[in-house]
C-alpha cells in the first residue's frame, strides 16, 4: 500500500508543476472529476487524483456516482473496480496523453406505477398486478411490495416490468391496498425510487349463509315462467360495489 502511495505522490508532484487540466462538456461530467466532493469543479486536476487515490486506498468511501466517475480503467472499457490502473489513467488524461470521454450521470430517481386487471374482487377471484418501472432495476423484489387486505404470490419479472397475483382476504369487505415505498429499489446509477401511488381494490368475499329458495318445487310447462325468491344473510355488513 505504501509503495502505491509513494508512486502516486511522485507523479502528483510532476503533474502539479505542469498544471494541466480538462474541461467539462455541457451537462456531462469530466471523467475522473470528483473534487471537491459534492461540488465538482469540472476540471481534472491534482485534487481529483488525490481523491481517487484515497478511494483506492480505502481512506474514503465513494458514492455510487463518484465511483462511476473515477472508474476509467481499462481505457474505453471500465471494469467496475477502482484500483491503481484508474489512477494512472486519470494521471495520463491530466497530462494530455489520453483522452477520456465525458460521463453522463443519471441523477433522476426512478418511478413505479401499479396497475391491476380487476379493481373489484369477490370470492374466488384474484387480480393480476403489473408493476411498471420508469427505468430497469436489478433489485426490485416481492419484499418491496406492501399489501393489506390480501396476499401476494407468483411474483415475476425483470428490468422495468414485473407481475404478481393478489388474492383478497377470505370473508372480508375490507379494501385491499398495494404500496411500494420510496427508496426500496434503485436504478443502474444507484438512484432510489420515488414511492408509488397506492393502488386500492374493492373487496367482497363475504359468504352468503342460510340461503332459502322458494318455492322449493314447481312444475313448469312450455311457455310458463315462475318467480323464485332467495333469502339469506351475510356474516357482516357488505358495501355496495
JOPE-V331516 format. One record per residue. N is the residue number from 1. RES is the residue in three letters. PHI is phi in degrees with one decimal (none if undefined). Layout:
N/RES/PHI
N/RES/PHI
This chain:
1/UNK/none
2/UNK/-67.4
3/UNK/-64.0
4/UNK/-63.4
5/UNK/-63.7
6/UNK/-64.7
7/UNK/-61.1
8/UNK/-64.1
9/UNK/-60.5
10/UNK/-63.7
11/UNK/-68.5
12/UNK/-62.1
13/UNK/-58.7
14/UNK/-65.4
15/UNK/-66.9
16/UNK/-60.3
17/UNK/-64.4
18/UNK/-70.6
19/UNK/62.0
20/UNK/-84.4
21/UNK/-152.0
22/UNK/-127.1
23/UNK/-108.3
24/UNK/-80.0
25/UNK/-121.0
26/UNK/57.6
27/UNK/-88.8
28/UNK/-79.7
29/UNK/-105.5
30/UNK/-66.3
31/UNK/-58.4
32/UNK/90.4
33/UNK/-88.0
34/UNK/-120.0
35/UNK/-110.3
36/UNK/-65.5
37/UNK/-60.5
38/UNK/81.7
39/UNK/-154.1
40/UNK/-54.3
41/UNK/-101.6
42/UNK/61.6
43/UNK/-133.2
44/UNK/-86.6
45/UNK/-144.5
46/UNK/-59.1
47/UNK/-61.0
48/UNK/-67.8
49/UNK/-66.8
50/UNK/-63.0
51/UNK/-68.1
52/UNK/-62.1
53/UNK/-62.8
54/UNK/-67.2
55/UNK/-63.7
56/UNK/-62.9
57/UNK/-81.2
58/UNK/79.0
59/UNK/-80.8
60/UNK/-139.8
61/UNK/-103.1
62/UNK/-75.9
63/UNK/-72.5
64/UNK/-59.6
65/UNK/-68.8
66/UNK/-64.0
67/UNK/-60.3
68/UNK/-61.6
69/UNK/-70.5
70/UNK/-82.6
71/UNK/-83.2
72/UNK/-119.1
73/UNK/-120.1
74/UNK/-61.5
75/UNK/-58.1
76/UNK/86.2
77/UNK/-150.0
78/UNK/-52.5
79/UNK/-98.5
80/UNK/61.9
81/UNK/-145.0
82/UNK/-84.5
83/UNK/-153.2
84/UNK/-59.4
85/UNK/-59.2
86/UNK/-65.5
87/UNK/-62.3
88/UNK/-66.9
89/UNK/-67.9
90/UNK/-60.6
91/UNK/-61.7
92/UNK/-64.6
93/UNK/-67.0
94/UNK/-64.4
95/UNK/-81.5
96/UNK/81.1
97/UNK/-84.2
98/UNK/-137.2
99/UNK/-114.8
100/UNK/-101.5
101/UNK/-73.3
102/UNK/-62.2
103/UNK/-106.7
104/UNK/-88.0
105/UNK/-98.8
106/UNK/-98.4
107/UNK/-116.0
108/UNK/-89.1
109/UNK/-72.7
110/UNK/-70.5
111/UNK/-112.1
112/UNK/-143.1
113/UNK/-119.8
114/UNK/-114.5
115/UNK/-122.1
116/UNK/-136.9
117/UNK/-89.1
118/UNK/-152.6
119/UNK/-90.4
120/UNK/-129.3
121/UNK/-115.2
122/UNK/-118.6
123/UNK/-54.2
124/UNK/88.2
125/UNK/-100.8
126/UNK/-141.8
127/UNK/-106.2
128/UNK/-94.8
129/UNK/-97.1
130/UNK/-126.5
131/UNK/-109.6
132/UNK/-105.2
133/UNK/-97.5
134/UNK/-72.6
135/UNK/-140.4
136/UNK/-60.7
137/UNK/-136.3
138/UNK/-104.0
139/UNK/-129.7
140/UNK/-86.9
141/UNK/-129.8
142/UNK/-59.4
143/UNK/-67.7
144/UNK/-79.9
145/UNK/-99.9
146/UNK/-101.7
147/UNK/-125.2
148/UNK/-127.4
149/UNK/77.5
150/UNK/176.1
151/UNK/-126.5
152/UNK/-104.9
153/UNK/-151.6
154/UNK/54.9
155/UNK/-69.3
156/UNK/-154.5
157/UNK/132.5
158/UNK/-164.6
159/UNK/65.7
160/UNK/-114.1
161/UNK/-141.7
162/UNK/-139.8
163/UNK/-132.2
164/UNK/-160.8
165/UNK/-107.5
166/UNK/-109.5
167/UNK/-106.8
168/UNK/-69.2
169/UNK/-63.9
170/UNK/-68.2
171/UNK/50.3
172/UNK/-137.6
173/UNK/-120.9
174/UNK/-76.6
175/UNK/-59.6
176/UNK/-95.1
177/UNK/-127.6
178/UNK/-131.1
179/UNK/-134.9
180/UNK/-130.4
181/UNK/-72.5
182/UNK/-72.4
183/UNK/74.3
184/UNK/-91.1
185/UNK/-141.2
186/UNK/-131.4
187/UNK/-90.7
188/UNK/-63.2
189/UNK/-87.8
190/UNK/90.2
191/UNK/-76.6
192/UNK/-75.3
193/UNK/-75.7
194/UNK/-85.3
195/UNK/-60.5
196/UNK/-80.0
197/UNK/-70.6
198/UNK/-62.7
199/UNK/-98.4
200/UNK/-112.4
201/UNK/-124.6
202/UNK/-77.6
203/UNK/-130.5
204/UNK/-146.7
205/UNK/-111.0
206/UNK/-70.1
207/UNK/-88.8
208/UNK/-75.9
209/UNK/-117.8
210/UNK/60.5
211/UNK/-74.5
212/UNK/-127.0
213/UNK/-115.2
214/UNK/-134.7
215/UNK/-69.3
216/UNK/-82.6
217/UNK/-147.3
218/UNK/-161.3
219/UNK/-98.9
220/UNK/-110.4
221/UNK/-111.3
222/UNK/-49.9
223/UNK/90.2
224/UNK/-88.1
225/UNK/-129.4
226/UNK/-138.1
227/UNK/-96.5
228/UNK/-110.3
229/UNK/-119.8
230/UNK/-112.8
231/UNK/-125.6
232/UNK/-175.3
233/UNK/-147.4
234/UNK/-96.5
235/UNK/-76.4
236/UNK/-154.8
237/UNK/-68.8
238/UNK/-124.2
239/UNK/-74.7
240/UNK/-81.4
241/UNK/-112.9
